[in-house]
Amino acid sequence: MLSVGLVALESTPAAAATPKCSRAVQMKPNSAYSYYMLIPKSAATVKCSMSPGARNKGVTALQTALAYCYNVYTGAQGHKFGPGDIDGIYGNATKNAVYYLQVQIFPQQSSEQDGIYGPNTAANMKFPWHNPSNDRIMNTCTRRNGS
């Protein structure tokens, strides 16, 4: 009995300990700028994850980045993820777009290519800037660290 419990504990993926993104937070690429990015966030951290079935502002922030910063497919007959696909629901189109993004940013790491938004994907992807005076999305995308 005890060994079965240990096996279950050992096989638990590290992602299970990662909090779920449930909202979006404004983050400035540089503190001197007035522009901001909307970044998926859990209650406490931007090191969070999302997967199919999620419905929240964090998904909307992810989808906005996919639509405005990347040229990725949804898997539907060559359809590229665009502004019309932003609905706040992490469905198949979002999962496929995240997968194709991961293929771009992790070309040699197939273990990172799962269609799930997590801390590694978040740290390596870019998010669009928003203009605070009119809340419009700008033509500039950067990573959370400003690069």
Number of C-alpha atoms within 10 A of each C-alpha: 5 6 8 9 9 10 10 9 10 10 8 10 9 8 12 9 10 16 19 23 27 18 19 21 18 15 17 19 21 13 10 7 8 13 20 22 26 23 27 28 24 19 13 9 13 22 18 23 25 26 21 16 10 17 18 18 21 28 29 22 24 25 27 25 25 27 21 20 19 20 14 23 21 20 17 11 7 9 12 18 26 19 13 9 17 20 16 18 20 24 15 16 22 29 20 21 25 26 23 21 21 25 18 15 15 16 11 10 10 10 8 18 20 16 22 20 26 22 16 14 21 19 13 16 20 24 29 25 26 21 14 11 8 7 11 10 17 14 10 13 21 17 16 20 12 13 10
